[in-house]
Amino acid sequence: MPTTPDKRSSSASQQRIVVAGTGVGVGKTVFCAGLVNLLGAKFWKPIQIGLEKETDTDRVARFASLSPDRIVPEAYRLQTAAAWPHCSAEIDEVRIKAESLELPDTEGQPLVIEGTGGLMEPLSCGSLYIDLLERWRLPVVLCTSTTLGTINCSLLSIEALRRRQIDILGIAFVGEKNSDAVSAICELGRVRWLGRLPWIAPLSADTLQAAFKASFWPDDFKS
């Protein structure tokens, strides 16, 4: 007798990846734009801080040439551009309820989720961004720069993810070539190297797509 497909099983089998950063300004938004294009995925930035200028979702849509149907609306849009989400939320008189942030169903289409700041960014007085990742249990791509200090930040982030038994899909570097740092992080952190996205000038949808395809391979992002 034929059975009806379980919607929950179908949803659970979707390719969903969280792009987390070792900190602010490591280049994860541009990386997300390249990854969304590479995988033919939808994009979701759950928490957006600052609305006066172009948002991260706007930038990803522009650099990935995304149609509106491939953008999942943010769960929180905070007007104030503060250093941390919980500060912005307090000024805007909004409470971020991390425990209620549920993953969207993209009906089988891959989904790239961009995190906010670093792993230990406070979302509220009682929760950190990494708490949300621990609950979601999705594979994480750790995005880091190749600048001075990257070894320390990267290894600490890797350790934090492993402590909570969050699957690390691999590490992606953004910036100039730094073979010593890359080798140290991958060997000491026992993490897979996914590739390095160089700084791109001028940065556009076309130049990003070309650089990303030359630097990364789609199959490497399968968990």
N, C-alpha and C positions, 0 to 999 in steps of 0.2 A: 504493500500500500504506500503510495507516494507521501512524503512528508513535506510540511511547509517549512521553508528555510527560517532559521532562527535569526531575527533581525539583530539581536545582540551579538551573535557570533559573527555575522557579516560586518558589523561595525567594529568589532574587536580586531578583525583581520586587516583593516585599513592600514596603509603605510602612513604612520604619523611620527614625525621627528621633531624634537625640541632642539632649537639652536640656542645654547646658553653661552654666555661670555665669561671670561675671567675678570671682567670689570667693564666700566663704561668706556666707550670710545675705541674698542678693539676692532671695529669694522663689521660687527655681526649683521647689521641691517643690509649693507651692500652684499654680504655673503648670502643672506637669506634671499635676496633678489635673484642672485645667480642660481641658488639651489632650487628655488621655486620653478625657474625656467628649465633647469636641467631635468627635473623630475616630472614636469607637467602638473605641478601640485597647486593646491589652494594655499592661501596665506592667512595666518591669524596672529595678531598681536593682542593678547588678552588685556593688557594694561598699557594705556598710552598716557604719557606725562607731557603736558604742554601742547596747546592747540593753536597758539598764535602763528607759529611758523609751519612749514611743511612737516607733517607727522611721519613717523617711521612707515606706517601703512601706505601713505602717499608716495614715499620714496621707493618702496618696494614695487608698488604698482607702476611707477614711472620707469624704473630701471629694468623691470621684468616685462614691461608692456602688457600688464594684466588687464583683462576685461573685468567689469564689476562683479560678475558672477564667480570669480575666483578669489574674491576677498571676503573673508568672514569678518563681520563687524566686531570692533573691540567690545569687550565686556565692560570696561571702565575707560572713560575719556575724561582725564583730569585737566582742567584748564590751566592750573598753575604749573609752571616749569620749575619744580624744586629738585634738589639733589637726589631725593629718594622718594619712592611711591607713597610711603606713609606720611611724609611731610606734605607732599602735594595734596593728598587726600584730606589731611587735617585742615589745611588752608581752605580747601574747597568745601569743607564740611561734608565729606563723603567717607563712609567706612568701607574699606575693601574687605569683602568677605571671601577670603581665599578658599574656605571650606565649601563654598557654594559654586566655585568656578568649575564647571563641567566641560568636558571635551565636546566640541561640536561634531555632529554626524555629517560627513561630507559625501555620503552615499557612494562610498568605495573609491573616491578620488583621493590621491595622496594629499597630506596636509603638512605644511611646514609652520611650526609655531616659534615665534621669536620671543625670547625671554626679556626681562627687564634688568639692566645693569649686570651685576655679578650674582653669584649663587647665594650669597649671604645678605642680599638686599632685603631690608624689612618691608613687608607688604602692609603690616599693621603692627600694633604694639605687641601682639602675641604670635606672629607668624613670619617666617622668612620665605623667600622665593623657593629655596630648595625644599621646603616642606611641601609645596605644591607639586614639585617634580616627584617627590617620594610618593605622594598619593596617586599621581597619574601613572607612574611606572612605564613611561615611554622611553625609548632609546634617545640618548642625548648626543648631539654633536657639540663638542666643546670648541668654541672659537676663541683664538688668542692672537695677540700681535707677536711680532718678532723683535720687538724693541727691548731695551735694557729692562731687566726685572721680570721678563716673561717666564723664566724658569721657575722662580719662586711662586708666582701667581698661578701658573699652570699646574704645578705639582700639588699645591694646596687645594686647588679646585678638584683635581682628580681624586685626591684623598677624601675630600668632602663627599663626592658622589659615591665613592666606593663604600664609605662608612654607612651610607643609607641604602646600599645595594641597588643603586640606580645604574642601569646598563649604559656604558659609554660606547657609543658606536665608533668613535674615533675623534681625533683632534685635527682641526683645520687652522692653518696659520694665515694671517693677513699681514702683508708688509714686505719689506726688502728681504733678500735671502740671508739667512743666519743659520748655517748648517750646524754649528756647535750647539746652539740652543735647541734646535729641532731634535738633534740626536740625543741630547741629554734628557729632554722631556719625554720622548718616546721610549727610550731605554729605561730610565729610572721610573717613569710612570707606568711602564708596561701597557702602553696604549697605542692603538693603531694610528699611523700617519695617513691622513686622507688626502693631503695636498696643501699647496700654498697659493693663495690668491695675491698676486703682486698689486702694488698701488697702480691705479690706472688713471692716466691723464691723456686726453680728456675723458671723463667718465660719462658714459651714455649707455643706453640699452644695448646697442650694437657692440661697443667695445667691451662691456661687461660679459655679454654672452660669449664672445670669442675667447676672452681670457679664461672664463670659467670652464668652458669645454676643453681648453688646453691644459687646465690644471687639475680637473676632477673627473672621476669616472662614475656614471650612475650606479653601477652594480655595487660600488663600495658603500653605498648608503642603504643597502638592504640589510635588515637585522636578522 
